[in-house]
Amino acid sequence: MAKVIMGIASSHSPALLMEPSAWLARAAQDDQNLFALHDFDGKRVSYQELLSRADPALTEQIVPEVMHKRHQANQAAMAELTRRLDAASPDLLIVLGDDHKEVFDEDNMPSISVFCGDSLPYKAQGIMKWKYDPRLNQELWYPQEERDYPVDAPRALRLIEDLMGAGFDPAHSRYMAAGQGMSHSFGYVYYKIMSEHTYPVIPVSINTYYPPTQITPRRAYQLGQTIRRLVDSWPDDLRVAIVSTGGLSHFVVDEQFDRDFLRVMASGDIEQHAALQLEKLQSGNSEFRCWSALAGAVEGMKMNLIDYIPCYRSPAGTGCAMAFATWE
């Protein structure tokens, strides 16, 4: 029988692939001019509003020594995820990720979609193409060469059919449009988590960012539960790992909210996920929903937190909090 043997959750912020000088450059560009910023109550605010209210002590979070230490901790955590994945040596990965209008847009924005083609194309585009700082270390950044990664198409089709039978209505894709490639939530998994060995994958995309089809935390948890139950019912002799990426709090770092959420993840309690304030799960925080989906899939397993690293990049408290964990 098939069996889910492991769960992995990781942030996928581009900051993980850049040194702190580029974090600061991103804060000066995106945080001040582009990103939707929300305060600790979930209210939409401007960068200047955040800055006017910020604790002056936040300047201590963006000194070179502190940022360098956090950068090194990020690199160590990703390496540990790779080590644990390869030690488990699964036959298949089911990857849960979200999209930033890299693949889906307002002409078609499904709540859940499963890719079932034979291979998933990687093309450096969108976030993966833009280099935030000329001093960016190219050894860390996304590769710019195109390639295709293996997808377990027969089992992806089986998962779609089984989800339909279980009361879910996923969209599906057998191929992408000319010139199109995967979103960075999947590119991150291929490049940074499967850095030593590439496993066959079933890519499952959930809409966390864009109303009105944002998946709710309860539905995300139920999706994870159902994927686990369906996989465990397959007759194949198959060891499966489920990987989810995104989060934690961004583009305003909210350490208390993050730590409370990590306790919710460890609890394995669907009602605690369902009780999360939707007002707090907007913009970058919306990716908590990817973690909720994984929580359903690893229900009953023990969470092992590798690290939690709040990566500030401005005196207004903007940045991205990174978290890395496994379940076995």
C-alpha beads as a LAMMPS data file, in Angstrom:
LAMMPS data file: protein, C-alpha beads

328 atoms
327 bonds

1 atom types
1 bond types

-500.0 500.0 xlo xhi
-500.0 500.0 ylo yhi
-500.0 500.0 zlo zhi

Masses

1 110.0

Atoms # bond

1 1 1 0.000 0.000 0.000
2 1 1 1.068 3.602 -0.576
3 1 1 1.912 5.600 2.510
4 1 1 2.561 9.250 3.352
5 1 1 5.829 9.013 5.246
6 1 1 6.805 12.645 5.657
7 1 1 5.669 16.253 5.507
8 1 1 7.822 19.292 4.815
9 1 1 6.882 22.959 5.188
10 1 1 9.144 25.806 4.180
11 1 1 9.022 29.467 3.404
12 1 1 9.805 30.210 -0.242
13 1 1 10.609 33.911 -0.141
14 1 1 13.074 35.142 -2.779
15 1 1 15.030 36.543 0.189
16 1 1 16.157 32.973 0.824
17 1 1 18.041 33.145 -2.467
18 1 1 19.703 36.518 -1.911
19 1 1 22.135 38.063 0.505
20 1 1 21.056 40.828 2.926
21 1 1 22.225 43.671 0.665
22 1 1 19.482 42.609 -1.719
23 1 1 16.940 42.385 1.133
24 1 1 17.533 46.090 1.724
25 1 1 17.219 46.855 -1.986
26 1 1 13.921 44.990 -2.102
27 1 1 12.619 46.965 0.874
28 1 1 13.498 50.244 -0.835
29 1 1 11.723 49.220 -4.029
30 1 1 8.890 46.790 -3.392
31 1 1 7.931 47.491 0.212
32 1 1 7.628 51.215 -0.379
33 1 1 6.051 51.127 -3.835
34 1 1 4.529 47.766 -4.730
35 1 1 3.506 45.332 -2.005
36 1 1 0.188 45.354 -0.157
37 1 1 1.163 46.019 3.453
38 1 1 -1.109 45.123 6.381
39 1 1 -0.589 46.025 10.025
40 1 1 -0.885 43.639 12.967
41 1 1 -4.685 43.992 12.899
42 1 1 -4.860 43.135 9.218
43 1 1 -5.622 46.712 8.134
44 1 1 -4.168 47.865 4.792
45 1 1 -1.600 50.586 5.417
46 1 1 1.092 52.462 3.551
47 1 1 4.799 52.067 4.176
48 1 1 4.925 55.580 5.608
49 1 1 2.114 54.782 8.040
50 1 1 4.013 51.728 9.232
51 1 1 7.199 53.710 9.570
52 1 1 5.501 56.435 11.608
53 1 1 4.236 53.848 14.134
54 1 1 7.284 51.583 14.200
55 1 1 9.289 50.849 17.317
56 1 1 12.640 52.662 16.941
57 1 1 14.311 49.472 18.167
58 1 1 13.525 47.895 14.796
59 1 1 16.634 49.599 13.439
60 1 1 18.599 47.062 15.470
61 1 1 17.075 44.304 13.349
62 1 1 18.642 45.564 10.113
63 1 1 22.260 46.026 11.134
64 1 1 24.663 43.969 8.981
65 1 1 25.676 41.494 11.700
66 1 1 22.076 40.570 12.569
67 1 1 21.012 40.242 8.942
68 1 1 24.052 38.140 8.082
69 1 1 23.366 35.794 11.000
70 1 1 19.784 35.315 9.807
71 1 1 20.933 34.765 6.246
72 1 1 23.250 31.994 7.429
73 1 1 20.449 30.443 9.504
74 1 1 18.194 30.391 6.427
75 1 1 20.833 28.588 4.387
76 1 1 21.400 26.041 7.160
77 1 1 17.656 25.370 7.506
78 1 1 17.198 24.755 3.780
79 1 1 20.174 22.408 3.754
80 1 1 18.648 20.509 6.671
81 1 1 15.343 20.140 4.785
82 1 1 17.248 18.650 1.861
83 1 1 19.126 16.289 4.151
84 1 1 15.922 15.059 5.804
85 1 1 14.126 14.627 2.485
86 1 1 16.953 12.622 0.967
87 1 1 17.297 10.521 4.121
88 1 1 13.624 9.587 3.756
89 1 1 14.133 8.933 0.007
90 1 1 10.455 8.987 -1.047
91 1 1 9.231 7.624 -4.365
92 1 1 6.966 10.617 -4.984
93 1 1 6.465 14.193 -3.776
94 1 1 3.109 15.926 -3.714
95 1 1 3.892 19.634 -3.680
96 1 1 1.346 22.191 -2.444
97 1 1 2.086 25.739 -3.577
98 1 1 0.397 29.014 -4.389
99 1 1 0.610 31.243 -7.427
100 1 1 1.433 34.966 -7.726
101 1 1 -0.195 35.480 -11.124
102 1 1 2.801 33.740 -12.661
103 1 1 0.594 30.984 -14.110
104 1 1 -3.014 31.931 -13.300
105 1 1 -4.582 35.362 -13.748
106 1 1 -7.980 37.030 -13.627
107 1 1 -9.076 35.224 -16.795
108 1 1 -8.896 31.944 -14.849
109 1 1 -8.122 31.752 -11.132
110 1 1 -9.013 28.302 -9.743
111 1 1 -9.117 27.685 -6.028
112 1 1 -7.380 24.303 -6.533
113 1 1 -5.528 23.052 -9.612
114 1 1 -3.486 19.911 -10.268
115 1 1 -0.877 19.726 -13.027
116 1 1 -1.007 16.341 -14.768
117 1 1 1.340 16.691 -17.741
118 1 1 4.432 14.528 -18.151
119 1 1 6.805 17.330 -17.158
120 1 1 6.618 20.767 -15.575
121 1 1 8.579 23.486 -17.397
122 1 1 10.927 25.772 -15.509
123 1 1 11.556 29.167 -17.071
124 1 1 13.063 32.086 -15.180
125 1 1 10.227 34.596 -15.260
126 1 1 8.513 37.027 -12.919
127 1 1 10.145 36.889 -9.495
128 1 1 12.656 34.282 -10.673
129 1 1 13.887 36.550 -13.480
130 1 1 14.214 39.900 -11.742
131 1 1 17.459 40.437 -9.876
132 1 1 16.832 42.885 -7.050
133 1 1 20.373 44.089 -6.614
134 1 1 23.396 44.126 -8.967
135 1 1 25.442 42.672 -6.126
136 1 1 23.190 39.626 -5.934
137 1 1 25.179 36.429 -5.502
138 1 1 24.318 34.446 -8.617
139 1 1 25.269 31.212 -6.896
140 1 1 22.248 31.674 -4.621
141 1 1 19.718 33.028 -7.123
142 1 1 17.350 31.028 -9.299
143 1 1 19.041 29.470 -12.342
144 1 1 18.227 31.253 -15.585
145 1 1 18.429 28.187 -17.823
146 1 1 15.206 26.512 -18.949
147 1 1 14.554 22.861 -18.163
148 1 1 11.727 20.396 -17.608
149 1 1 11.129 18.502 -14.376
150 1 1 9.436 15.105 -14.098
151 1 1 5.782 14.856 -13.100
152 1 1 4.103 11.567 -12.187
153 1 1 1.313 12.158 -14.696
154 1 1 -0.584 8.852 -14.202
155 1 1 -0.792 9.375 -10.440
156 1 1 -1.623 13.059 -10.887
157 1 1 -4.611 11.986 -12.981
158 1 1 -5.525 9.435 -10.333
159 1 1 -5.362 12.105 -7.641
160 1 1 -7.642 14.384 -9.669
161 1 1 -10.188 11.612 -10.175
162 1 1 -10.035 10.633 -6.513
163 1 1 -10.446 14.239 -5.365
164 1 1 -13.496 14.572 -7.614
165 1 1 -14.934 11.453 -6.014
166 1 1 -14.220 12.877 -2.560
167 1 1 -16.204 16.065 -3.143
168 1 1 -13.474 18.436 -4.382
169 1 1 -13.585 20.107 -7.800
170 1 1 -9.994 20.752 -8.871
171 1 1 -9.049 22.347 -12.166
172 1 1 -6.355 20.583 -14.148
173 1 1 -3.563 21.482 -16.569
174 1 1 -1.836 19.053 -18.921
175 1 1 0.519 21.698 -20.330
176 1 1 1.322 25.373 -20.037
177 1 1 1.010 28.079 -22.654
178 1 1 3.972 28.770 -24.922
179 1 1 6.653 30.640 -23.014
180 1 1 5.042 29.865 -19.658
181 1 1 6.745 28.114 -16.769
182 1 1 5.979 27.063 -13.199
183 1 1 5.445 29.557 -10.383
184 1 1 8.294 30.270 -7.989
185 1 1 6.570 28.312 -5.213
186 1 1 7.371 25.163 -7.203
187 1 1 10.647 26.455 -8.625
188 1 1 11.845 26.911 -5.054
189 1 1 11.136 23.260 -4.234
190 1 1 12.998 21.986 -7.285
191 1 1 15.961 24.291 -6.836
192 1 1 16.422 24.522 -3.063
193 1 1 14.753 21.488 -1.470
194 1 1 15.423 18.927 -4.192
195 1 1 18.903 20.327 -4.658
196 1 1 20.665 16.947 -4.410
197 1 1 18.094 14.597 -5.935
198 1 1 15.038 15.223 -8.114
199 1 1 11.951 13.156 -7.316
200 1 1 8.799 12.723 -9.425
201 1 1 6.213 15.279 -8.363
202 1 1 2.475 15.922 -8.400
203 1 1 2.080 19.742 -8.358
204 1 1 -1.042 21.001 -6.569
205 1 1 -1.658 24.748 -6.741
206 1 1 -4.018 26.476 -4.324
207 1 1 -5.150 30.081 -4.559
208 1 1 -4.215 31.861 -1.353
209 1 1 -3.800 35.436 -2.585
210 1 1 -6.673 36.431 -4.821
211 1 1 -10.355 36.809 -3.907
212 1 1 -13.006 35.669 -4.444
213 1 1 -11.652 32.103 -4.862
214 1 1 -9.141 32.090 -1.985
215 1 1 -9.199 28.712 -0.273
216 1 1 -10.189 29.018 3.394
217 1 1 -7.958 27.586 6.129
218 1 1 -10.606 24.961 6.980
219 1 1 -10.960 23.897 3.343
220 1 1 -7.194 23.845 2.932
221 1 1 -6.886 21.566 5.962
222 1 1 -9.636 19.328 4.584
223 1 1 -7.838 19.166 1.238
224 1 1 -4.702 17.972 2.997
225 1 1 -6.654 15.412 4.998
226 1 1 -8.264 14.094 1.829
227 1 1 -4.994 13.865 -0.103
228 1 1 -3.486 11.867 2.763
229 1 1 -6.490 9.514 2.927
230 1 1 -6.541 8.997 -0.843
231 1 1 -2.811 8.360 -1.118
232 1 1 -2.917 5.888 1.765
233 1 1 -5.668 4.004 -0.105
234 1 1 -3.632 3.520 -3.288
235 1 1 -2.565 -0.109 -3.777
236 1 1 0.907 0.839 -5.009
237 1 1 4.023 0.111 -2.991
238 1 1 4.821 3.801 -2.746
239 1 1 6.433 6.075 -0.179
240 1 1 5.123 9.633 -0.489
241 1 1 6.327 12.933 0.973
242 1 1 4.087 16.017 0.944
243 1 1 5.753 19.405 0.678
244 1 1 4.135 22.802 1.184
245 1 1 5.772 26.200 0.771
246 1 1 4.985 29.830 1.578
247 1 1 4.845 32.247 4.485
248 1 1 5.293 33.034 7.210
249 1 1 4.298 36.643 7.945
250 1 1 5.093 39.127 5.199
251 1 1 5.378 41.747 3.982
252 1 1 5.186 43.000 7.568
253 1 1 6.917 40.716 10.061
254 1 1 4.555 39.713 12.886
255 1 1 6.513 37.469 15.245
256 1 1 3.701 36.882 17.736
257 1 1 1.258 35.863 15.010
258 1 1 3.867 33.527 13.512
259 1 1 4.685 31.825 16.794
260 1 1 1.005 31.387 17.603
261 1 1 0.486 29.854 14.165
262 1 1 3.379 27.444 14.591
263 1 1 1.689 26.230 17.779
264 1 1 -1.504 25.743 15.755
265 1 1 0.498 23.713 13.209
266 1 1 1.889 21.519 15.973
267 1 1 -1.592 20.953 17.420
268 1 1 -3.022 19.175 14.386
269 1 1 -6.422 20.681 15.245
270 1 1 -8.607 21.688 12.290
271 1 1 -10.740 23.973 14.455
272 1 1 -7.729 26.104 15.347
273 1 1 -6.976 26.514 11.649
274 1 1 -10.617 27.337 10.924
275 1 1 -10.543 29.986 13.659
276 1 1 -7.676 31.930 12.071
277 1 1 -8.708 35.527 11.339
278 1 1 -9.121 35.927 7.591
279 1 1 -8.311 39.634 7.980
280 1 1 -4.828 38.548 9.043
281 1 1 -4.391 36.121 6.125
282 1 1 -4.061 38.641 3.312
283 1 1 -1.149 39.575 1.045
284 1 1 1.921 37.503 2.016
285 1 1 0.208 36.181 5.142
286 1 1 -2.280 34.430 2.856
287 1 1 0.314 31.685 2.383
288 1 1 -0.403 30.407 5.893
289 1 1 -3.175 28.565 4.028
290 1 1 -0.535 26.393 2.312
291 1 1 0.672 25.353 5.743
292 1 1 -2.915 24.614 6.803
293 1 1 -3.232 22.265 3.828
294 1 1 -0.091 20.444 4.913
295 1 1 -1.363 20.268 8.499
296 1 1 -4.316 18.227 7.297
297 1 1 -2.044 15.907 5.334
298 1 1 0.260 15.213 8.298
299 1 1 -2.459 14.925 10.940
300 1 1 -1.229 12.618 13.699
301 1 1 2.450 13.039 12.800
302 1 1 4.899 14.873 15.052
303 1 1 6.065 18.322 14.001
304 1 1 9.789 19.016 14.191
305 1 1 10.520 22.730 13.868
306 1 1 13.935 23.256 12.311
307 1 1 14.000 27.024 12.715
308 1 1 11.965 30.220 12.809
309 1 1 13.836 33.270 11.510
310 1 1 12.223 36.743 11.396
311 1 1 14.029 38.493 8.539
312 1 1 13.450 42.225 8.812
313 1 1 14.613 44.510 6.021
314 1 1 13.432 48.027 6.912
315 1 1 12.959 50.300 9.964
316 1 1 9.198 50.038 9.310
317 1 1 9.273 46.332 10.223
318 1 1 8.783 45.016 6.698
319 1 1 10.376 41.779 5.595
320 1 1 9.559 38.080 5.670
321 1 1 9.552 35.661 8.575
322 1 1 10.994 32.290 7.539
323 1 1 10.019 28.948 9.010
324 1 1 11.113 25.393 8.242
325 1 1 9.644 22.190 9.669
326 1 1 9.138 18.493 9.005
327 1 1 6.649 15.866 10.142
328 1 1 7.291 12.129 10.378

Bonds

1 1 1 2
2 1 2 3
3 1 3 4
4 1 4 5
5 1 5 6
6 1 6 7
7 1 7 8
8 1 8 9
9 1 9 10
10 1 10 11
11 1 11 12
12 1 12 13
13 1 13 14
14 1 14 15
15 1 15 16
16 1 16 17
17 1 17 18
18 1 18 19
19 1 19 20
20 1 20 21
21 1 21 22
22 1 22 23
23 1 23 24
24 1 24 25
25 1 25 26
26 1 26 27
27 1 27 28
28 1 28 29
29 1 29 30
30 1 30 31
31 1 31 32
32 1 32 33
33 1 33 34
34 1 34 35
35 1 35 36
36 1 36 37
37 1 37 38
38 1 38 39
39 1 39 40
40 1 40 41
41 1 41 42
42 1 42 43
43 1 43 44
44 1 44 45
45 1 45 46
46 1 46 47
47 1 47 48
48 1 48 49
49 1 49 50
50 1 50 51
51 1 51 52
52 1 52 53
53 1 53 54
54 1 54 55
55 1 55 56
56 1 56 57
57 1 57 58
58 1 58 59
59 1 59 60
60 1 60 61
61 1 61 62
62 1 62 63
63 1 63 64
64 1 64 65
65 1 65 66
66 1 66 67
67 1 67 68
68 1 68 69
69 1 69 70
70 1 70 71
71 1 71 72
72 1 72 73
73 1 73 74
74 1 74 75
75 1 75 76
76 1 76 77
77 1 77 78
78 1 78 79
79 1 79 80
80 1 80 81
81 1 81 82
82 1 82 83
83 1 83 84
84 1 84 85
85 1 85 86
86 1 86 87
87 1 87 88
88 1 88 89
89 1 89 90
90 1 90 91
91 1 91 92
92 1 92 93
93 1 93 94
94 1 94 95
95 1 95 96
96 1 96 97
97 1 97 98
98 1 98 99
99 1 99 100
100 1 100 101
101 1 101 102
102 1 102 103
103 1 103 104
104 1 104 105
105 1 105 106
106 1 106 107
107 1 107 108
108 1 108 109
109 1 109 110
110 1 110 111
111 1 111 112
112 1 112 113
113 1 113 114
114 1 114 115
115 1 115 116
116 1 116 117
117 1 117 118
118 1 118 119
119 1 119 120
120 1 120 121
121 1 121 122
122 1 122 123
123 1 123 124
124 1 124 125
125 1 125 126
126 1 126 127
127 1 127 128
128 1 128 129
129 1 129 130
130 1 130 131
131 1 131 132
132 1 132 133
133 1 133 134
134 1 134 135
135 1 135 136
136 1 136 137
137 1 137 138
138 1 138 139
139 1 139 140
140 1 140 141
141 1 141 142
142 1 142 143
143 1 143 144
144 1 144 145
145 1 145 146
146 1 146 147
147 1 147 148
148 1 148 149
149 1 149 150
150 1 150 151
151 1 151 152
152 1 152 153
153 1 153 154
154 1 154 155
155 1 155 156
156 1 156 157
157 1 157 158
158 1 158 159
159 1 159 160
160 1 160 161
161 1 161 162
162 1 162 163
163 1 163 164
164 1 164 165
165 1 165 166
166 1 166 167
167 1 167 168
168 1 168 169
169 1 169 170
170 1 170 171
171 1 171 172
172 1 172 173
173 1 173 174
174 1 174 175
175 1 175 176
176 1 176 177
177 1 177 178
178 1 178 179
179 1 179 180
180 1 180 181
181 1 181 182
182 1 182 183
183 1 183 184
184 1 184 185
185 1 185 186
186 1 186 187
187 1 187 188
188 1 188 189
189 1 189 190
190 1 190 191
191 1 191 192
192 1 192 193
193 1 193 194
194 1 194 195
195 1 195 196
196 1 196 197
197 1 197 198
198 1 198 199
199 1 199 200
200 1 200 201
201 1 201 202
202 1 202 203
203 1 203 204
204 1 204 205
205 1 205 206
206 1 206 207
207 1 207 208
208 1 208 209
209 1 209 210
210 1 210 211
211 1 211 212
212 1 212 213
213 1 213 214
214 1 214 215
215 1 215 216
216 1 216 217
217 1 217 218
218 1 218 219
219 1 219 220
220 1 220 221
221 1 221 222
222 1 222 223
223 1 223 224
224 1 224 225
225 1 225 226
226 1 226 227
227 1 227 228
228 1 228 229
229 1 229 230
230 1 230 231
231 1 231 232
232 1 232 233
233 1 233 234
234 1 234 235
235 1 235 236
236 1 236 237
237 1 237 238
238 1 238 239
239 1 239 240
240 1 240 241
241 1 241 242
242 1 242 243
243 1 243 244
244 1 244 245
245 1 245 246
246 1 246 247
247 1 247 248
248 1 248 249
249 1 249 250
250 1 250 251
251 1 251 252
252 1 252 253
253 1 253 254
254 1 254 255
255 1 255 256
256 1 256 257
257 1 257 258
258 1 258 259
259 1 259 260
260 1 260 261
261 1 261 262
262 1 262 263
263 1 263 264
264 1 264 265
265 1 265 266
266 1 266 267
267 1 267 268
268 1 268 269
269 1 269 270
270 1 270 271
271 1 271 272
272 1 272 273
273 1 273 274
274 1 274 275
275 1 275 276
276 1 276 277
277 1 277 278
278 1 278 279
279 1 279 280
280 1 280 281
281 1 281 282
282 1 282 283
283 1 283 284
284 1 284 285
285 1 285 286
286 1 286 287
287 1 287 288
288 1 288 289
289 1 289 290
290 1 290 291
291 1 291 292
292 1 292 293
293 1 293 294
294 1 294 295
295 1 295 296
296 1 296 297
297 1 297 298
298 1 298 299
299 1 299 300
300 1 300 301
301 1 301 302
302 1 302 303
303 1 303 304
304 1 304 305
305 1 305 306
306 1 306 307
307 1 307 308
308 1 308 309
309 1 309 310
310 1 310 311
311 1 311 312
312 1 312 313
313 1 313 314
314 1 314 315
315 1 315 316
316 1 316 317
317 1 317 318
318 1 318 319
319 1 319 320
320 1 320 321
321 1 321 322
322 1 322 323
323 1 323 324
324 1 324 325
325 1 325 326
326 1 326 327
327 1 327 328
